Amino acid sequence: MTHHVRIAIAGLGFGAEFIPIYQAHPDVELMAVCQRTDAALNKLADQFGIPGRYTSYDAMLQDPEIDAVHINTPIPDHAEHTISALRAGKHVACTVPMATTLDECRAIVDAVRESGKKYMMMETVVYSREFLHVRDLAENGTIGRIQFLRGAHFQEMAGWPGYWEGLPPMHYATHAVSPVLSLAGSLAQSVVCIGSGRISPDLADRYGSPFAVESALLTLSESPVGAEIARSLFETAHEYVESFTVFGDRATFEWEQTQESGHVLHVGEVPKNIEIPDFAHRLPAEIAPFTTRGVYDDEHEHLSFVQGGGHGGSHPHLAHEFVRSIVEDRAPAIDEVTAANWTSVGICAHESAMSEGSRVQIPDYSATG
């Protein structure tokens, strides 16, 4: 009989979206949820019939029945919560980004190796239906030889929790970084970034970051392909978009320029709109429906889900990959080295922007430890 992976979820804002997915997954037993506020915790746990309930993250980690923790807590807590879970002998899935400093990234990589447990960063874009389709186009030869890659993420964060206010744009860049590096099949090696525009002083003073937009050029490890990343968080008028474009010698995929205008495939010099299929058929039947529905809808909203259009149906794919990495005792697709590289691109890009565009090398986390 297969041992079920016994999972707990920490953070029930965006994290609530994963509750029914784990409850339906054939390899999972959802053991517990953790939320600081008692009333909110019990309301959600009652709704889904979850037995384990914790307002203390540390107390939850002491539960010997829990095999793995899915972390959806605020960004400043990701590193601390990840490291403490690994040291408590738990596998870890963590929402993006991995951490906020290079030292934290190194510490997590070391903690994964010391613990022997699995770590996966739950980056949504590389499991979106758009990405899965374009990856197929690259693998079947439709795109041809990749010549250039571009990623962009424009999102107005006014009204989000206080720690977002004035956050350097590139410190939350993985939605733009991950698809280009994944399609290139490479990690980032170095970055040059310029900061552009200015945000209001009350926002800029929070992190000492004045820029409205940060735009970076990446060199990739052992690859002739270059990549461009653009990111904004405040005071830049644009529809919400997480997008990527891949230029090939046979065809180029271009993300739609406005919502519902349609993605475009340029075959040679001829552009045409294309339909993006769903990829639920790649999932166990029990969780396949969650590519098109979840907890959040018009009545029950969460900004990360509603603004992100449901994150391209990525959530059940992410959960399944994490669970199967544990069951099969293998590295997950977005392991600690990959996650550290993708996260560090943004950290190093901001460092470059603050030093007038000087080139910054991305640390080699494969050699850490």
C-alpha positions as CSV (number, residue, x, y, z in Angstrom):
1,M,0.0,0.0,0.0
2,T,1.4,3.4,-1.0
3,H,2.1,5.7,1.9
4,H,0.1,9.0,1.6
5,V,2.2,12.2,1.9
6,R,0.8,13.9,4.9
7,I,0.8,17.6,4.2
8,A,0.1,20.8,6.1
9,I,-0.6,24.2,4.6
10,A,0.8,27.4,6.3
11,G,-0.9,30.6,5.3
12,L,-4.5,30.5,4.2
13,G,-4.9,33.6,2.0
14,F,-3.7,32.5,-1.4
15,G,-2.8,29.1,0.3
16,A,-6.5,28.2,0.6
17,E,-6.6,27.6,-3.1
18,F,-4.5,24.4,-2.6
19,I,-6.8,22.9,0.1
20,P,-9.2,21.1,-2.2
21,I,-6.4,20.1,-4.5
22,Y,-4.5,18.3,-1.8
23,Q,-7.7,16.8,-0.4
24,A,-8.5,15.3,-3.7
25,H,-5.0,14.1,-4.6
26,P,-4.7,10.3,-4.5
27,D,-1.3,10.4,-2.9
28,V,-2.0,13.0,-0.2
29,E,-3.6,13.3,3.2
30,L,-4.1,16.9,4.2
31,M,-3.4,16.9,7.9
32,A,-3.4,20.5,9.1
33,V,-3.6,24.1,8.3
34,C,-1.9,27.1,10.0
35,Q,-3.1,30.6,10.3
36,R,-2.3,33.3,12.9
37,T,-6.0,34.3,13.4
38,D,-8.1,31.8,15.3
39,A,-11.4,32.8,13.8
40,A,-10.2,32.7,10.2
41,L,-8.4,29.4,10.8
42,N,-11.4,27.7,12.3
43,K,-13.8,29.0,9.7
44,L,-11.8,27.6,6.8
45,A,-10.9,24.4,8.6
46,D,-14.6,23.8,9.4
47,Q,-15.5,24.5,5.7
48,F,-13.1,21.9,4.4
49,G,-13.2,19.5,7.4
50,I,-9.5,19.7,8.3
51,P,-8.7,18.2,11.7
52,G,-5.3,19.8,12.4
53,R,-5.4,23.5,13.3
54,Y,-2.5,25.6,14.4
55,T,-2.1,29.3,15.1
56,S,1.6,28.7,15.8
57,Y,3.9,27.7,12.9
58,D,6.5,26.3,15.2
59,A,4.0,24.2,17.0
60,M,2.8,22.7,13.7
61,L,6.4,21.8,12.8
62,Q,6.6,19.7,16.0
63,D,3.7,17.4,14.8
64,P,5.4,14.1,13.9
65,E,2.5,13.1,11.7
66,I,3.2,15.8,9.2
67,D,5.6,14.9,6.3
68,A,5.6,18.1,4.3
69,V,4.7,21.8,4.6
70,H,3.3,24.0,1.8
71,I,4.3,27.6,2.8
72,N,2.2,30.5,1.6
73,T,3.2,33.0,4.3
74,P,4.3,36.6,3.6
75,I,7.4,37.1,1.5
76,P,9.6,38.3,4.4
77,D,9.0,35.0,6.2
78,H,9.7,32.6,3.4
79,A,13.4,31.9,4.3
80,E,12.9,31.5,8.0
81,H,9.8,29.3,7.6
82,T,11.5,27.2,4.9
83,I,14.7,26.6,6.9
84,S,12.8,25.8,10.2
85,A,10.6,23.3,8.4
86,L,13.6,21.6,6.7
87,R,15.4,21.4,10.1
88,A,12.2,19.9,11.6
89,G,12.5,17.1,9.0
90,K,9.7,18.2,6.7
91,H,9.7,18.4,2.9
92,V,8.9,22.0,1.8
93,A,6.9,23.6,-1.0
94,C,7.1,27.4,-0.9
95,T,5.4,30.1,-2.9
96,V,7.6,32.6,-4.6
97,P,10.1,34.1,-4.2
98,M,12.4,31.7,-2.4
99,A,13.9,34.4,-0.2
100,T,14.8,38.1,-0.2
101,T,18.6,38.0,0.0
102,L,21.4,36.0,-1.5
103,D,22.5,34.9,2.0
104,E,19.0,33.5,2.6
105,C,19.1,31.6,-0.7
106,R,22.4,30.1,0.2
107,A,21.1,29.1,3.7
108,I,18.1,27.4,2.1
109,V,20.2,25.4,-0.3
110,D,22.4,24.3,2.5
111,A,19.4,23.4,4.7
112,V,18.0,21.2,1.9
113,R,21.3,19.3,1.6
114,E,21.7,18.9,5.3
115,S,18.1,17.7,5.8
116,G,17.9,15.3,2.9
117,K,14.4,16.6,2.3
118,K,12.7,17.9,-0.9
119,Y,12.3,21.6,-1.6
120,M,10.2,23.0,-4.4
121,M,9.5,26.7,-5.2
122,M,5.9,26.9,-6.4
123,E,6.3,29.1,-9.4
124,T,3.0,29.3,-11.2
125,V,4.0,30.5,-14.7
126,V,6.0,27.5,-15.7
127,Y,3.0,25.3,-15.1
128,S,0.5,27.6,-16.8
129,R,-1.3,26.2,-19.9
130,E,0.5,28.9,-22.0
131,F,3.9,27.8,-20.9
132,L,3.1,24.1,-21.2
133,H,1.9,24.7,-24.8
134,V,4.9,26.8,-25.8
135,R,7.3,24.3,-24.3
136,D,5.7,21.6,-26.5
137,L,6.2,23.9,-29.5
138,A,9.8,24.2,-28.6
139,E,10.3,20.5,-28.0
140,N,8.5,19.4,-31.2
141,G,10.6,21.8,-33.4
142,T,7.9,24.3,-34.2
143,I,9.8,27.2,-32.6
144,G,13.1,26.0,-34.1
145,R,16.4,27.3,-32.7
146,I,15.7,29.8,-29.9
147,Q,17.3,33.1,-30.6
148,F,16.0,35.4,-27.8
149,L,13.7,35.4,-24.9
150,R,11.7,38.1,-23.1
151,G,9.7,38.1,-19.9
152,A,7.6,40.8,-18.3
153,H,5.4,41.2,-15.2
154,F,3.4,44.4,-14.7
155,Q,1.2,44.6,-11.7
156,E,-0.1,47.4,-9.6
157,M,0.4,46.4,-5.9
158,A,-1.5,49.3,-4.2
159,G,-3.8,47.9,-1.6
160,W,-1.7,44.8,-0.9
161,P,-0.3,44.0,2.6
162,G,2.1,46.6,3.9
163,Y,5.3,44.8,3.2
164,W,4.7,45.1,-0.5
165,E,4.8,49.0,-0.3
166,G,7.9,50.2,-2.1
167,L,9.3,46.7,-2.7
168,P,12.0,46.8,-5.4
169,P,10.3,45.6,-8.6
170,M,12.9,42.9,-9.3
171,H,12.6,41.4,-5.8
172,Y,9.5,39.7,-7.0
173,A,10.6,38.8,-10.5
174,T,10.3,35.0,-10.8
175,H,7.0,35.2,-12.8
176,A,9.0,36.9,-15.6
177,V,12.3,35.1,-15.1
178,S,11.2,31.5,-14.8
179,P,9.6,31.0,-18.2
180,V,12.5,32.4,-20.2
181,L,15.1,30.4,-18.3
182,S,13.0,27.2,-18.4
183,L,12.6,27.5,-22.2
184,A,16.3,28.2,-22.6
185,G,17.1,25.1,-20.5
186,S,19.7,27.1,-18.7
187,L,20.3,29.1,-15.5
188,A,21.2,32.8,-15.4
189,Q,24.9,33.6,-15.2
190,S,25.0,37.4,-14.9
191,V,22.7,40.5,-15.1
192,V,22.8,44.1,-16.1
193,C,19.8,46.2,-15.0
194,I,18.7,49.8,-15.2
195,G,16.1,51.4,-13.0
196,S,13.6,53.8,-14.7
197,G,11.2,56.4,-13.5
198,R,10.4,57.2,-9.9
199,I,7.8,56.2,-7.4
200,S,6.5,58.5,-4.7
201,P,8.8,59.3,-1.7
202,D,6.6,57.5,0.8
203,L,6.9,54.3,-1.2
204,A,10.6,54.7,-2.0
205,D,11.6,55.3,1.6
206,R,10.4,51.9,2.7
207,Y,13.2,49.9,1.0
208,G,15.3,52.7,-0.4
209,S,14.3,51.8,-3.9
210,P,13.2,54.7,-6.1
211,F,12.4,53.0,-9.4
212,A,9.0,52.6,-11.0
213,V,10.4,50.0,-13.5
214,E,13.4,47.8,-13.5
215,S,14.6,46.3,-16.8
216,A,17.4,43.7,-17.0
217,L,19.5,41.8,-19.6
218,L,20.6,38.3,-18.7
219,T,23.5,36.2,-19.9
220,L,22.8,32.4,-19.5
221,S,25.1,29.7,-18.5
222,E,26.6,27.7,-21.4
223,S,24.1,29.3,-23.8
224,P,24.4,31.8,-26.7
225,V,20.8,33.0,-26.0
226,G,20.2,36.2,-24.1
227,A,17.1,37.3,-22.2
228,E,15.3,40.5,-21.2
229,I,13.2,41.0,-18.1
230,A,11.0,44.0,-17.3
231,R,9.1,44.5,-14.0
232,S,7.0,47.1,-12.3
233,L,5.0,47.2,-9.1
234,F,3.8,50.8,-8.5
235,E,2.7,53.9,-10.3
236,T,3.1,52.5,-13.9
237,A,-0.1,52.5,-15.9
238,H,-0.6,49.1,-17.5
239,E,-3.0,46.2,-17.5
240,Y,-1.9,43.3,-15.2
241,V,0.2,40.9,-17.2
242,E,2.7,38.1,-16.5
243,S,4.0,37.4,-20.0
244,F,6.8,35.8,-22.0
245,T,7.9,35.9,-25.6
246,V,10.2,33.3,-27.3
247,F,11.9,34.2,-30.6
248,G,12.9,31.2,-32.8
249,D,14.4,30.9,-36.2
250,R,11.2,29.1,-37.4
251,A,8.5,30.6,-35.3
252,T,8.0,33.2,-32.5
253,F,5.4,33.0,-29.7
254,E,4.3,36.4,-28.6
255,W,2.1,36.9,-25.5
256,E,-1.1,38.8,-26.1
257,Q,-0.6,42.5,-25.8
258,T,-4.0,43.1,-24.1
259,Q,-6.2,40.6,-22.3
260,E,-8.3,38.4,-24.6
261,S,-6.7,39.9,-27.8
262,G,-5.1,36.5,-28.3
263,H,-1.6,35.0,-28.2
264,V,0.2,35.1,-31.5
265,L,2.5,32.7,-33.3
266,H,4.7,34.2,-36.0
267,V,5.6,31.4,-38.4
268,G,8.3,33.0,-40.5
269,E,6.9,36.5,-41.1
270,V,3.2,35.5,-40.9
271,P,1.5,36.1,-37.6
272,K,-1.7,34.2,-36.5
273,N,-3.7,34.0,-33.4
274,I,-3.5,30.6,-31.7
275,E,-5.7,28.7,-29.2
276,I,-4.0,27.5,-26.0
277,P,-5.2,24.1,-24.8
278,D,-5.7,23.0,-21.3
279,F,-3.4,20.3,-19.9
280,A,-5.7,18.7,-17.3
281,H,-5.2,15.3,-19.1
282,R,-1.6,15.3,-17.7
283,L,-2.9,15.1,-14.1
284,P,-4.6,12.4,-12.1
285,A,-8.3,12.4,-12.8
286,E,-9.1,13.4,-9.2
287,I,-7.4,16.8,-9.4
288,A,-7.7,17.5,-13.2
289,P,-10.8,19.7,-12.7
290,F,-8.8,22.2,-10.7
291,T,-7.1,23.6,-13.8
292,T,-10.3,25.5,-14.4
293,R,-11.8,26.0,-11.0
294,G,-10.7,26.5,-7.4
295,V,-11.7,28.2,-4.1
296,Y,-11.6,31.7,-5.4
297,D,-14.3,33.1,-7.7
298,D,-16.3,36.3,-8.1
299,E,-17.9,35.8,-4.7
300,H,-14.7,34.7,-2.9
301,E,-11.8,36.7,-4.2
302,H,-8.1,36.8,-3.5
303,L,-6.1,39.4,-5.5
304,S,-3.3,37.1,-6.5
305,F,-5.8,34.6,-8.0
306,V,-8.3,37.1,-9.5
307,Q,-5.6,39.5,-11.0
308,G,-3.6,36.5,-12.2
309,G,-6.6,35.0,-14.0
310,G,-6.3,31.8,-12.0
311,H,-2.6,31.5,-12.8
312,G,-3.2,29.6,-16.0
313,G,-4.5,26.5,-14.3
314,S,-1.1,25.9,-12.8
315,H,-2.0,25.0,-9.2
316,P,-2.8,21.3,-9.5
317,H,0.2,20.8,-11.7
318,L,2.4,22.4,-9.0
319,A,0.9,20.3,-6.2
320,H,1.2,17.1,-8.2
321,E,4.9,17.7,-9.1
322,F,5.7,18.4,-5.4
323,V,3.9,15.3,-4.2
324,R,5.3,13.0,-6.8
325,S,8.9,14.2,-6.1
326,I,8.4,12.9,-2.6
327,V,6.7,9.7,-3.6
328,E,9.3,8.9,-6.2
329,D,12.2,10.2,-4.1
330,R,13.6,12.5,-6.7
331,A,14.3,16.2,-7.1
332,P,11.3,18.3,-7.9
333,A,11.3,20.2,-11.2
334,I,11.9,23.5,-9.4
335,D,14.5,22.3,-6.8
336,E,16.6,24.4,-4.5
337,V,19.3,25.3,-7.0
338,T,16.9,26.3,-9.7
339,A,14.8,28.3,-7.2
340,A,17.8,30.1,-5.8
341,N,19.0,31.0,-9.3
342,W,15.6,32.3,-10.4
343,T,15.2,34.3,-7.2
344,S,18.7,35.6,-7.3
345,V,18.2,37.1,-10.8
346,G,15.9,39.6,-9.3
347,I,18.0,40.3,-6.2
348,C,21.1,40.8,-8.4
349,A,19.2,42.8,-11.0
350,H,18.1,45.3,-8.3
351,E,21.7,45.5,-7.0
352,S,22.8,46.3,-10.6
353,A,20.1,49.0,-11.0
354,M,21.2,50.6,-7.7
355,S,24.8,50.7,-9.0
356,E,23.9,52.4,-12.3
357,G,23.8,49.2,-14.3
358,S,27.0,47.5,-13.4
359,R,27.2,43.8,-14.3
360,V,26.5,41.4,-11.4
361,Q,27.3,37.7,-11.4
362,I,24.6,35.3,-10.2
363,P,26.0,33.0,-7.5
364,D,26.6,29.3,-8.4
365,Y,24.4,27.5,-6.0
366,S,25.4,24.1,-7.3
367,A,28.7,24.6,-5.6
368,T,27.2,25.8,-2.3
369,G,27.8,23.7,0.9
